[in-house]
Amino acid sequence: MSPSSPSYSLSDVFNESDLPVLTFVQPSEFDDMVGSLVTAGKHLTLSGPSGCGKTTLAKKALEEAQFGPGNTVWISGRDHTSAQTVGDLFSKALSCNNSEEEVVALLAAAGIVVLDDFHHLQEMLRKDIGYKLKRWNELGLRFFIIGIASSNKKMLDIDPELGIRNDVYEIKRQSDKFLTDILELGEKHLNVKFSPSARSDYVKAASGIPSAIQVICRVACIRSKVLKTHPEPEPKPIDLGMDSVKDGVLRIYRGKYHNRLIGLCKGKQQARSVHNTYFDIIKIISLIGKSEVQFQEVQQRLLYGLDDAKERAKKTTSFHNCLKYLPSVIEERGLDDAIYLNKDSESITIEDPSFGLYLTLANLDEIGQAIRLRRSGYPWDVAVSFAGEDREVVERLKNILNDSGYTVFYDFDVQHQLWGIDLRAKLADVYANDAQYMLIFLSRHYPEKDWTNFEFEIGKDARSKRTATYLLPVLIDDVTVVGLSSNVGHIDLRRCSVEQLAASLIDKIEQE
């Protein structure tokens, strides 16, 4: 390094949380984006996973097209997550009255309105913006919308006529060469030299994520005591493999993802997932290491090594139960911008590669310990036996349990499974083998029904073969059922609410 060469701090060079001025690499879309910006009347939409450099790219392109504070309004969806309408959003962002005329006038005067983190806005608001973009174009308003691919695509699908008025760019994972270019710029400005093996390790681990290569290189420099440009003439060698920096990289992502990942693996509202399937799904995705994984591939891996047809059937049922609730679990855990379940393509997509990197580096055994992996092998937490006259109260309980992430074998929910098959054989199998608990709702109607008597006989037989509690009586009326001792503990619904019954049942399931 020559005496006249500038010296930089490490954060000037490698910094995943700020605009990387010294290590910015132009992606192939850069010149086209600048061209769109200097074309009057054009909207722009920029999509891509978190960490791919969307915001950095947008700022650089705006700067190149000579858009600055005087002709740009920058709005972050993160600051307006509670906004319900377009008026709510822009009146707050522009500090004006919630008047369409005033909002439109201010937006037209702004030059270009950048809506960053678009996916953080509420879905109905995103749809409303999608409907209005064509009309706004006619009024001379210009928008530059930045967000993850799934939210932007849904907005664009609303109005196909928007096409020629809106230039669409999608940034995906970058090439190894792109990440190598970032790394080499860092070497130049810090006067360091990563060994070939370290370079290969870092690029492979970053998996096309610009922010990830920034994190990895920064941790490697810190571990090599490089906090600013190396002052000696010869570059300082750095030969630390990923094993030597992994814990430092994990520490950076841990605060963002650890608790949310635990919540995701637990399932809905902290319930331990049936058959550990939420955890199994996440573990399989991490092992596959792809940004998009088909349901079929996950199911195949779940079933691998299970030769017993009964166990395969249980695991399959559990898998489909978990898929049913996975979108709401993802949303509740605040991971809807990181992982996306696409029912149309029957796939699970890692929208945020940084989350994908965390999955590949995290100790999933530690996550398993944190969620107290369940040892039960039952695909249903509970099966219910009741007379048709009592369906209303049973359905209320079922809904409470489902909303809390617990699975209930309830006839109306599984009609597609029961259609055309031997009901006695199927129900005998479920009540005897597939449920951890069987709730019997004892009313004056219960002893009068052939089906309830049939189900109760199965339950009694299953109880005799279990080492743990199985039959759980719930009293609705004063009734005597032959074969059920009055000494058996029960819950009386005349003395407690359905909500209290659900809470007691959840406590029992969780103490298993």
N, C-alpha and C positions, 0 to 999 in steps of 0.2 A: 504494500500500500504506500503510495507516495505521500509526502508530507502535505501536499496541497489538496488531497482528496477529502471530500466532506465526511464528517462523522455523524452517524445516526444512532438513536437509541433503538433498542430491540423493538419497542412498541411502534416505532415509525415504520418498521420493515415488515414484521410479522404480527398481525393483530386481527383476530377474527371478529372483534366486536366494533371495529371502526372502519371507515373507508380506507382501503389499502392503496394509498397513493403510489408508494414506491414499488409495490409488487402487483399492480394492476396489469392484467393481461387482457387484451381485447379479444372477445370471442368472435366467431365468424359472422355473427349477426350485427355487430356493432355498426358498420358503415350503413347497412340497410336501415337500422333504427334511426340513425342521424338523418338519413334521407326522408324517412317518414315524418320526423319532427319538423323538418323545414318545408314540408308540403302542407300548405294552408288547407284547413278543413278536415284533416285526418285525426281520428281517434287512434290510440295505440293500446294494445293489450299485451302485457308481458306476464307469462306464466312460468312457473318452475318451482321445484321443491325448495323448502327453506334451506339456506346455506349455500345455494348454488350461485349467489352473487347477483341476484336480480336488482336489488336496491343500488348496489355499487354501479352496475351496468347502466341503470336508468340515470343516475346522477352524472356519470361520465358522458353519456349520450346527450343529455340536456345541456351540459356544459359545452360540448363540441358544437351543438346546434345554437348556441348563444342564448339559451334560456336561463335566466338568473332570477334573483329575488324580485325584480321589477315586473317580470312577465310570467311568473310561476306561483301557483298556490299548492303547497304540499300538505296533504291531509292523510293521517294514518288511521286505518280502521281500528287499531288497538285503542285509540282514544275515544272511540264512538261505538263501543260494543252494545250500549243500551239504546242507541237510536232506533226508532221504530219506522220512521218515514224519511223520505228524501228531504222534506222540510226540516225535520228534527236535526238531521245530519248537517246540512249546509248552513242553517241559521246559527247553530252553535259554532261550527268551524269558522264561519265568516263574521261572527258577532253581529248578526243583523236580525231583523224581524223574520218570523216564520211566514213570509209572504212569497209566493212563487214569483211574482213580478220582480221583487227586490233581489231575491236569490239569483234569478236568471241574469239580471243586469250586472250583479257583482261577478258572477262566474264568467260572463262574456268579457268583462273588463280584465279578468285575471290573466288572460293569455292562454295558459294551459293549466288544467287542474290535475294534479297527480294524486290518485287514490292508491296509496300504498297499503299493504296488508289487507287487501280487499276481502280476503277470506274470514277476517275477524268481524266483519259486519254481519248482522242477522240475515238469515236466508231470504226472508221476504223483502228486505231492503235491497239486497243484491239483485233479486228478480226485478224489483221496481226500477232500479238503475238500468238494467238490461233493456226493459221496455222503453225507457225514455231516451236512450242514447241516440237513436235515429232522429228523433224530434230535436234533441239538443244540437245535433249536427246542423240541422236546418236553421237553427237560431244563432249559429256561429260559435257555439261552445265547443271546447276541445278537452278531451279527457285522456289521461295516460293512466291506465288501470294496471296495478301490479298485485299478483296474488298467486296462490298455489293453483295448479292446473285444474283440479276438479271443480273448484268454485268458479273460475273464469270460464271453463267450458260450459257449465250449466247456464251461465249468464248469456254466453254467445249463442247458445242453442235456442234462446227465446225468440229471436228475430233474425231469420236467415237473410233478410234484406239489408241487414247492417253491414254485410260483407265488404263492399267497396269503400265504405266510409270508415272502416276500422282495419288497421294493419295488425295482424296477430303474430306474436313471437313467443316461442316456447323454448326456454332454456332447460336442458336436461343435464345429466351428469356430463362433465367435460372429459376430454381424452386424457390419457396419461401424459401426452406431450404438453397439454395445457398446464397440468399440475407441475410438470417438470420445469416449464417456463417460469412459473411463480417461484419455485424453489431456487432456480438459478439467479433470478433477480435478487432474491434474498441473500444468496451467497455473495453476489457482487457488492451489495450495499453494506453488508456486515463484514466483508473480507473473511469469509469462512469457506470451507470446502467439505461438503458431505461426502462420505465414502460411497462408492457404488452400491454396496450392500445396504447401507442406511437409506440412500436415495430410493432404491427399489422397494424397501420395506415401507417407507412413508407413502410413496405414491400408491402402492397396492392397498394399504390400510385406508387411505383417504377415499378410495373408490369413486373418483370423479367429483369430489366435493371440494370446491375451492376453500371454503371456510375451514374444512378439516385439515387440509395441508397447512394452512396458516397455524392452526392449533398445534399440530404435531411438530412443525419446525420450531415454533416458539418454545415449546417444552424442551425440545432437544437442545436448543441454544442455552436455555436456562440451566439445564443439567450439565452443560459443557462450560458454564460460567462465562457465557457471551451475553452481556447485557447491553453492549453497544458495539459499534464498529471496531473490529480487532485492529490495534494500532501498528502491528508489526508489518514488515514488507510482505512476508509470505502469509497466505491465508491460513487461518487456524483450522486444523482438521477436526471433523466431528464424525465419530464412528460409533454411534449409539443405535442399536436396533430397536424395533418396536417394543420388545420385551423390557427395554430399559426406560421407555417413556410412557408405556401404556397406562400406568397408574396415574401419572400426571394428566394425561389426556382425559382419562375417565373422571378424574376429580372435577374437571371443568364442566363436563356434561352431566355429572351426577346431580348437581343442584337443580338442573332443569328437568331431568327425566326420572330420577330414581323413584321418588314417591309415586309419581304418576304411573310408572311401570308396575310397581307393586299393586296399585289400585286396579290396573288393567288385568293383571294376572289373578287377582282375587275375584273379579267379576263384578256384577251389578251390586252397588251399595254395600261393598265390603263382604258380601257372602262368599264363603269358600266355594269355589266352583265344583259342580258335580264332576266326579271322576278326574279332577285336576285338569279339565280340558282347556280352560282359558290359558293356563300356564303352558300346557303342552303345545297349543297353537303358537304361542309366542316363541317358545323354545325352538320349534320346528322352523319358523320363519327366520330366526336368527341363524340357525345351522345352514339353511338353504342359501342365505346371503344374497338373494335377488331382490330387486325393488318391487317386483310383482310376482305373486305366488298364487297359483290356481287352487281353489278349494279342493279339487280332486287330488292334487299332489299332497296337500296337507293331510287329507283323509287317508291316503295310501300309507303315509309315514306313521300316522297314528295307529293304523291297524297292523303295521309290519311286526311280524313275530307272534301275533295272536292267532294261533291255529284253532282254538276252540271257537266254534260257530256262535255259541252263546256269548262269549266275551266280545267277539267282533260286533255282534248286534248291539250289545250294551254300549260299546265305545262309539259306534255309529250314531246311536240315538243321542248320546251325550254331545257329540260333535255338532249335530244339527240343532240341538237345544241351545248350545252356546252361540252358534252363528246367528240365531234368531235375535239374541240380545246384544251381540257384539257392537253394532253401531251405537246403541244408546250408552253402552259402557265406555266406548271410545270418547263419546261426547262428554259424559260425566267426568271423565278423568282429564279433560282438557287436552286430549291428544288428537282432536279432529283435524288439525293441520299437520299431523305427523303420520297418521295411519288411516287408511280409507278402505271400507268394505264396499266393493262394487258388485251388487247383486246381478246386474245385467251381464257382466263378463265373468261372474262367479270367481272373483279373485280378491285378494287382499293386497293393497298397494302401500308401500312405504313412501309417503309423500315427502317426508323430511329425511333426506339422507343422513343428517346428523343423528337423528334417532336410530337410523339403521346402523350407523357406526357404533353408537352406544350399545345397541343390542349385540353386535359382534364382539365387543370388548368386555361387556359386563359379565360378572360371575353369576350365571343364572341359578346355580346351586344356592347362592346366598339369597337370591330373590325367592327361591322355593322355601327356604327356611323362614323368611320374613312373612310369607303368607300362610304358614303352617299347613303345608300340603295335606290334603285330605286323604285318609286311608280307605275311605268307603269306596266300594266298587259299584255302587248303584247309580244307574242313569237318572232315576227319579228320586228326588228327596222324599216325596210323599205320594201315595196313591189314596184317593178318597172313595169311600163307599157310602152311598146315601140313597134315600128314596127320592123319586122325581119331585114330590111335593116340597122337598127341602132344597131344591136346586139353587134358589136365590141366595140363601145364606152361604152355601158351599162355594158358589161363584164369587161372592164377595171375598171370602178367605183366599180363594185361588188367585184372584187379582192382586191382593196385597202381597202374597208370597211371590208371585211372578214379578211384580214391580220391585221387589227386593232381591231378585236374582235367583230365587229358588224354583225348582222344577216340580210341577204337580201333574200327575197322571189324571187327566180329567177328560171324560168321554167326548165332549163337544170339541175339544182341542185336537183330538187325534182321530177324528172320523175318517180321514183319508187313510189312516193305517188300519182301521177296523173294517173298512168297506170290502165286502166280498170274501172275508176270511171266517174261519170258525171262531166265533166270539168266545165260546166257552174255553177253548184251548188258549186263545190269546190272553184273555183276562186272567185265566188261571196262572199263566206264565208271569204276567206283570205283577199280580198281587203276591205270588209266591216267591218270586226271584228278583224282580227289577226295582223294587221300591225299598228305601231304607225304613220308612214308617208307613203304616196303614191307618188312616183316620176313619173311624166308623161313626157316622152321625146318627145317633139313636133317637128317633122320634117314634110316635105311635104308628107311623106308616112303615117303619123299617121292617118289622117282623112279618108284614103282610105281603111282601114282594118276593117273587121267586128269585130275581137277580141278586137282591141284597142278601138273601139267605145263601145263595151260591157263593157270593163273594166272601161272606163271613166264614163259611166253611173252609175256603181256601186260606183265609187269614189265620184261622185257628191252627190249621195244619202247618202253615209257615212259621207261626209263633213257636210251635213245639220243636222246630228244627233250628231256631235261632238261639244264639247265646246272649244276645242283647234284647232290650225291649223292642217290640214290633207293633203290637196292636195298641192304638191310642183311642179310647172311647171319648166321644163328645156328646153330652146329653142335651137334647132339645126339649124332650118331654119326659115325664115319669113313665118309664117303660122297662119291662123285663125281657131280656133276650136270652133264650135258652143257650147255655154253653158259655155265658159270660158271667163270671162271678161278680157279685155286688161289691166284693172287697178290692177289685181292681181299681186303681186310681183313675180318675176321670176329670174332665173339665165340664162344668155346667154352664151352657150358654145363656141360661136365665139369670146367672149371677155375674157374668162378665161379657164384654163386648167382643165382636169378631176381631177387632184390632188387638185386643188383649190376648185372644186365643192365638193369633198369628205370632205375636211377640213371644209367647211361651213356646210355641213350636220352633221358632227360629233359635231360641236359646237352647232347645234340646238338640237340634241339628248341629249347632255350633259346638256343643260340648261333646260331640261324638269323638 
